[in-house]
Amino acid sequence: MTADDVVSAYAAPEERDVETSLRPRQLDEFIGQHRVREQLEVLLRSAQRRNRPPDHILLSGPPGLGKTSLAMIVAAELGSAIRVTSGPAIERSGDLAAVLTTLARGDVLFIDEIHRIARPAEELLYSAMEDFRVDVVVGKGPGATAIPLDVEPFTLVGATTRSGLLTGPLRDRFGFVAHLDFYGAADLERVLDRSAAILGVRIDTAGAAEIAGRSRGTPRIANRLLRRVRDYAEVRADGIVTEDIARAALAVYEVDRVGLDRLDRAVLDALVSSFGGGPVGLSTLAVAVGEEPGTVEEVAEPFLVRAGLLARTPRGRVATPAAWAHLGRTPPPGSPAALAAGSAAVADPSDPGDLFGGSFRAAP
């Protein structure tokens, strides 16, 4: 993992073992997502009392918030085995049929990134979810024969970071749908305290707060930053993670006070320094920072938009007043940021588009 990946919400392959050791095992160990946790508890307890598998569960939300952990917890709470796969790994309906026919009664099937499942496999999944039956086609052409196979009652837990890409028929077959939101600072501090205890890291309250404030509201990033700060504390200090040590360590890894990394700052700096705050097209902005347009759009922009530092408008990307302030710069007169700052006092607070004087409403 490079320094540029330290605040990525996606897990690197080398992190899998560490992530597994830090995952909560039971529902009462899971921190944050209070409403989702309460709803899941009711669902699971009701199913146990009726001695039947619970309804199929769909978990959506950005990466790194705990969807996989919750799937593991569902199986643990039910005392069932779990089979783990992913949407991209299921390329044909036969792949899915092979998985489904090996499930025992009450097992949990977890499909990560379920929106990427192949369409033939998705159509096979419909009957499996509703009727616990799959039709396996043997042969080709006019001589093809569909052989019905019964499937033991199971619970499907699907996870997706792009719920809008799910087809309507698939979404409708989930009896319980939950969306995971970004974490607040207090919950992230609790996550860090728990992870520090498991890893044997000594950390004080101020040190945990400093790391939590730079973690982009994502437990996976918080745990990754904790490990990097631990390394720094062991090599250049006495091993105790304090506020000063956390600040010094994160400065080495180029993670600033709001969680921006090198790419994030490069995008903002290009917008402000080279294009006067915008608007500027995505391709032009990507060339300015030496990255592919897809990297800027998928890696940097989501957090910059959520943090209120960048706006996507019909005319292009625009640096907000907060972006200029974060870089310690003053927007020039007549720029979108200057106009937004000047109109903020009379803007309609119920319409975020008014912050850009009506001309720079965010693109859908």
C-alpha positions as CSV (number, residue, x, y, z in Angstrom):
1,M,0.0,0.0,0.0
2,T,1.4,3.4,-1.0
3,A,1.0,6.6,1.0
4,D,-1.6,7.8,-1.5
5,D,-3.8,4.8,-0.5
6,V,-3.7,5.4,3.2
7,V,-7.1,7.1,3.3
8,S,-8.7,4.9,0.7
9,A,-12.0,3.3,1.9
10,Y,-11.2,0.1,0.0
11,A,-9.3,-2.7,1.6
12,A,-6.0,-3.7,0.2
13,P,-5.3,-7.4,-0.1
14,E,-2.5,-7.3,2.5
15,E,-5.0,-5.9,5.0
16,R,-7.4,-8.8,5.0
17,D,-5.9,-10.7,7.9
18,V,-5.7,-7.6,10.1
19,E,-9.2,-6.5,9.3
20,T,-10.5,-10.0,10.2
21,S,-8.9,-9.8,13.6
22,L,-10.5,-6.4,14.3
23,R,-14.0,-7.3,13.1
24,P,-16.7,-7.5,15.9
25,R,-18.0,-11.0,16.4
26,Q,-21.4,-10.2,18.0
27,L,-24.1,-7.5,17.4
28,D,-23.4,-5.9,20.8
29,E,-19.8,-5.5,19.9
30,F,-20.6,-3.6,16.7
31,I,-20.1,0.2,17.2
32,G,-22.2,2.8,15.5
33,Q,-25.0,2.4,13.0
34,H,-27.4,2.4,16.0
35,R,-30.7,2.3,14.0
36,V,-29.5,-0.5,11.7
37,R,-28.2,-2.5,14.6
38,E,-31.5,-2.2,16.5
39,Q,-33.5,-3.2,13.4
40,L,-31.2,-6.2,12.8
41,E,-31.5,-7.3,16.4
42,V,-35.3,-7.4,16.1
43,L,-35.2,-9.2,12.8
44,L,-32.8,-11.9,14.1
45,R,-34.5,-12.4,17.4
46,S,-37.9,-12.8,15.8
47,A,-36.5,-15.4,13.3
48,Q,-34.9,-17.4,16.2
49,R,-38.2,-17.5,18.1
50,R,-40.0,-18.7,15.0
51,N,-37.2,-21.2,14.3
52,R,-37.0,-20.0,10.7
53,P,-34.3,-18.2,8.6
54,P,-34.8,-14.5,8.7
55,D,-35.8,-12.5,5.6
56,H,-33.1,-11.8,3.0
57,I,-31.0,-8.7,4.0
58,L,-29.6,-6.0,1.7
59,L,-26.9,-3.7,3.1
60,S,-25.9,-0.6,1.2
61,G,-23.5,2.2,1.7
62,P,-20.0,3.4,1.0
63,P,-17.0,1.0,1.4
64,G,-15.4,0.6,4.8
65,L,-18.5,1.1,7.0
66,G,-19.1,-2.5,8.2
67,K,-21.3,-4.3,5.7
68,T,-19.1,-7.4,5.6
69,S,-18.8,-7.3,9.4
70,L,-22.6,-7.2,9.8
71,A,-23.0,-10.2,7.4
72,M,-20.6,-12.2,9.6
73,I,-22.5,-11.1,12.7
74,V,-25.8,-12.2,11.2
75,A,-24.4,-15.7,10.8
76,A,-22.8,-15.7,14.2
77,E,-26.0,-14.5,15.9
78,L,-28.0,-17.2,14.2
79,G,-25.4,-19.9,14.9
80,S,-25.2,-20.7,11.2
81,A,-22.5,-21.3,8.7
82,I,-21.7,-18.5,6.2
83,R,-20.7,-18.9,2.6
84,V,-18.9,-15.8,1.2
85,T,-18.7,-14.8,-2.5
86,S,-18.9,-11.7,-4.6
87,G,-20.9,-10.5,-7.6
88,P,-18.0,-10.3,-10.0
89,A,-17.1,-13.9,-9.1
90,I,-20.5,-15.2,-10.3
91,E,-20.2,-15.0,-14.0
92,R,-22.7,-17.8,-15.0
93,S,-25.9,-19.1,-13.6
94,G,-24.1,-22.5,-13.1
95,D,-21.7,-20.8,-10.7
96,L,-24.5,-19.6,-8.5
97,A,-26.4,-22.9,-8.7
98,A,-23.2,-24.7,-7.5
99,V,-23.1,-22.5,-4.5
100,L,-26.8,-22.6,-3.6
101,T,-27.1,-26.4,-3.8
102,T,-24.3,-26.8,-1.2
103,L,-26.0,-24.7,1.4
104,A,-27.5,-26.4,4.5
105,R,-30.7,-25.3,6.1
106,G,-30.4,-21.9,7.8
107,D,-27.0,-21.1,6.3
108,V,-26.1,-17.5,5.3
109,L,-25.0,-16.7,1.8
110,F,-23.1,-13.4,1.6
111,I,-22.7,-11.8,-1.8
112,D,-20.5,-8.7,-1.7
113,E,-20.9,-6.1,-4.5
114,I,-24.1,-7.9,-5.5
115,H,-25.0,-5.2,-8.1
116,R,-22.2,-6.7,-10.2
117,I,-23.7,-10.1,-10.5
118,A,-24.2,-11.4,-14.0
119,R,-27.7,-11.1,-15.3
120,P,-28.3,-14.9,-16.0
121,A,-27.2,-15.6,-12.4
122,E,-29.4,-12.8,-11.1
123,E,-32.5,-14.3,-12.8
124,L,-31.6,-17.7,-11.2
125,L,-31.4,-16.0,-7.8
126,Y,-35.0,-14.8,-8.0
127,S,-36.5,-18.3,-7.7
128,A,-33.9,-19.3,-5.1
129,M,-34.8,-16.3,-2.9
130,E,-38.5,-16.7,-3.2
131,D,-39.2,-20.4,-3.6
132,F,-35.9,-22.0,-2.6
133,R,-35.6,-23.7,-5.9
134,V,-33.3,-23.4,-8.9
135,D,-33.8,-24.6,-12.5
136,V,-30.6,-26.0,-14.0
137,V,-30.6,-26.1,-17.8
138,V,-28.9,-29.1,-19.2
139,G,-28.0,-29.2,-22.9
140,K,-28.4,-26.5,-25.6
141,G,-30.9,-25.5,-28.2
142,P,-34.2,-27.4,-28.8
143,G,-32.9,-30.3,-26.7
144,A,-32.2,-28.3,-23.6
145,T,-33.9,-29.5,-20.5
146,A,-34.6,-27.6,-17.2
147,I,-34.1,-29.7,-14.1
148,P,-35.6,-28.2,-11.0
149,L,-33.5,-28.6,-7.8
150,D,-34.7,-27.8,-4.3
151,V,-32.5,-25.5,-2.2
152,E,-32.5,-25.6,1.6
153,P,-34.0,-22.5,3.2
154,F,-31.2,-19.9,3.6
155,T,-30.7,-16.2,4.2
156,L,-29.1,-14.1,1.5
157,V,-27.1,-11.1,2.7
158,G,-26.2,-8.8,-0.1
159,A,-23.9,-5.8,0.1
160,T,-23.5,-3.0,-2.4
161,T,-21.8,0.3,-2.6
162,R,-23.9,1.3,-5.6
163,S,-27.5,0.5,-4.7
164,G,-28.8,2.5,-7.6
165,L,-27.4,-0.1,-10.0
166,L,-29.5,-2.9,-8.5
167,T,-32.4,-4.0,-10.6
168,G,-35.9,-3.5,-9.2
169,P,-36.8,-7.2,-9.2
170,L,-33.7,-8.1,-7.2
171,R,-34.2,-5.2,-4.7
172,D,-37.8,-6.2,-4.2
173,R,-36.9,-9.7,-3.1
174,F,-35.0,-8.4,0.0
175,G,-37.2,-8.3,3.1
176,F,-34.9,-6.0,5.0
177,V,-33.0,-3.2,3.4
178,A,-30.6,-1.0,5.4
179,H,-28.3,1.9,4.5
180,L,-25.1,2.4,6.4
181,D,-24.1,6.1,7.0
182,F,-20.7,7.6,7.7
183,Y,-19.6,7.6,11.4
184,G,-19.5,10.5,13.7
185,A,-16.3,11.4,15.6
186,A,-17.5,9.9,18.9
187,D,-18.2,6.5,17.4
188,L,-14.9,6.5,15.5
189,E,-13.1,7.2,18.8
190,R,-14.8,4.1,20.3
191,V,-13.8,2.1,17.3
192,L,-10.2,3.2,17.7
193,D,-10.2,2.4,21.5
194,R,-11.5,-1.1,20.7
195,S,-9.0,-1.7,17.9
196,A,-6.1,-0.3,20.0
197,A,-6.9,-2.8,22.8
198,I,-6.9,-5.7,20.3
199,L,-3.7,-4.6,18.7
200,G,-2.0,-3.8,22.0
201,V,-1.5,-0.1,21.2
202,R,-1.4,2.4,24.0
203,I,-3.5,5.4,23.0
204,D,-4.9,8.4,25.0
205,T,-8.1,10.2,24.4
206,A,-6.6,13.1,22.6
207,G,-4.7,10.8,20.3
208,A,-7.8,8.9,19.4
209,A,-9.7,12.1,18.7
210,E,-6.9,13.4,16.4
211,I,-7.0,10.2,14.3
212,A,-10.8,10.0,14.3
213,G,-11.0,13.6,12.9
214,R,-8.9,12.6,9.9
215,S,-10.7,9.3,9.1
216,R,-13.3,10.5,6.7
217,G,-16.1,9.0,8.9
218,T,-14.9,5.5,7.9
219,P,-13.9,2.8,10.5
220,R,-11.6,1.1,7.9
221,I,-9.6,4.3,7.4
222,A,-9.5,4.9,11.1
223,N,-8.1,1.5,11.8
224,R,-5.5,1.9,9.0
225,L,-4.4,5.3,10.3
226,L,-4.1,3.8,13.8
227,R,-1.7,1.2,12.5
228,R,0.4,3.8,10.7
229,V,0.5,6.0,13.8
230,R,1.4,3.0,15.9
231,D,4.4,2.3,13.7
232,Y,5.5,5.9,14.0
233,A,5.1,5.9,17.8
234,E,7.2,2.8,18.1
235,V,10.0,4.0,15.9
236,R,10.3,7.6,16.8
237,A,8.7,7.9,20.3
238,D,7.9,5.8,23.3
239,G,5.1,3.8,21.7
240,I,2.3,5.7,23.2
241,V,-0.1,7.4,20.7
242,T,-0.8,10.9,21.9
243,E,-2.2,13.9,20.1
244,D,1.2,15.3,19.2
245,I,2.5,11.9,18.0
246,A,-0.7,11.4,15.9
247,R,-0.3,14.8,14.3
248,A,3.4,14.2,13.5
249,A,2.7,10.7,12.1
250,L,-0.1,11.7,9.9
251,A,2.0,14.6,8.6
252,V,4.5,12.0,7.4
253,Y,1.7,10.2,5.6
254,E,0.4,13.5,4.1
255,V,-3.0,13.2,5.7
256,D,-4.1,16.7,6.8
257,R,-6.5,17.8,9.5
258,V,-9.7,17.1,7.6
259,G,-8.5,13.8,6.1
260,L,-7.3,15.1,2.7
261,D,-4.4,13.2,1.1
262,R,-2.0,14.2,-1.7
263,L,-4.4,13.6,-4.5
264,D,-7.3,15.5,-2.8
265,R,-5.1,18.5,-2.2
266,A,-3.7,18.3,-5.8
267,V,-7.2,18.5,-7.2
268,L,-8.1,21.5,-5.0
269,D,-4.8,23.3,-5.7
270,A,-5.2,22.8,-9.5
271,L,-8.8,24.1,-9.3
272,V,-7.7,27.2,-7.3
273,S,-4.3,27.9,-8.8
274,S,-4.6,26.9,-12.4
275,F,-8.3,27.6,-13.1
276,G,-9.3,30.3,-10.7
277,G,-11.7,28.1,-8.8
278,G,-13.5,26.7,-11.9
279,P,-15.7,25.8,-13.4
280,V,-13.5,23.3,-15.2
281,G,-14.2,20.0,-17.0
282,L,-13.2,16.7,-15.4
283,S,-10.8,15.7,-18.2
284,T,-9.0,19.0,-18.0
285,L,-8.7,18.8,-14.2
286,A,-7.4,15.2,-14.4
287,V,-4.7,16.3,-16.9
288,A,-3.7,19.1,-14.5
289,V,-3.1,16.6,-11.6
290,G,-1.5,13.9,-13.8
291,E,-4.2,11.3,-13.1
292,E,-6.9,9.5,-15.1
293,P,-10.3,11.1,-15.2
294,G,-11.8,8.0,-13.6
295,T,-9.3,8.2,-10.7
296,V,-10.3,11.8,-10.0
297,E,-14.0,11.1,-10.3
298,E,-14.1,7.9,-8.2
299,V,-11.3,8.4,-5.7
300,A,-11.0,12.1,-4.9
301,E,-14.3,13.7,-5.8
302,P,-16.7,11.7,-3.5
303,F,-15.0,12.9,-0.3
304,L,-14.3,16.4,-1.6
305,V,-18.0,16.9,-2.4
306,R,-19.1,15.4,0.9
307,A,-16.7,17.7,2.8
308,G,-18.1,20.7,1.0
309,L,-14.8,21.5,-0.7
310,L,-15.9,20.9,-4.3
311,A,-19.1,21.2,-6.3
312,R,-20.1,19.3,-9.4
313,T,-22.0,21.7,-11.6
314,P,-23.4,21.5,-15.2
315,R,-20.5,23.7,-16.3
316,G,-17.8,21.7,-14.6
317,R,-16.1,21.3,-11.2
318,V,-16.0,24.3,-8.9
319,A,-14.0,25.0,-5.7
320,T,-16.2,26.1,-2.9
321,P,-15.4,29.0,-0.4
322,A,-14.5,26.2,2.1
323,A,-11.8,24.9,-0.4
324,W,-10.3,28.4,-0.7
325,A,-10.3,28.8,3.0
326,H,-8.7,25.3,3.6
327,L,-5.9,26.2,1.2
328,G,-5.5,29.6,2.9
329,R,-6.4,31.5,-0.2
330,T,-8.9,34.3,-1.0
331,P,-11.1,33.8,-4.1
332,P,-10.8,36.5,-6.7
333,P,-13.7,38.9,-7.2
334,G,-16.3,37.5,-9.6
335,S,-15.2,33.8,-9.1
336,P,-18.0,31.3,-8.2
337,A,-16.6,31.0,-4.7
338,A,-16.6,34.8,-4.2
339,L,-20.1,35.0,-5.5
340,A,-21.2,32.1,-3.3
341,A,-19.6,33.7,-0.3
342,G,-21.3,37.0,-1.1
343,S,-24.7,35.5,-1.6
344,A,-24.6,33.1,1.4
345,A,-26.1,35.7,3.7
346,V,-29.2,36.0,1.5
347,A,-29.4,32.4,0.2
348,D,-32.4,30.3,0.9
349,P,-31.1,27.7,3.4
350,S,-33.6,25.2,2.2
351,D,-32.1,25.2,-1.3
352,P,-28.4,24.2,-1.4
353,G,-28.3,25.4,-5.0
354,D,-28.7,28.9,-3.8
355,L,-25.2,28.8,-2.3
356,F,-24.0,29.1,-5.9
357,G,-26.3,31.9,-6.9
358,G,-28.6,29.6,-8.9
359,S,-26.0,29.3,-11.7
360,F,-24.0,26.5,-10.2
361,R,-26.5,24.0,-8.9
362,A,-25.0,20.6,-8.4
363,A,-25.5,18.2,-11.2
364,P,-27.6,15.1,-10.4
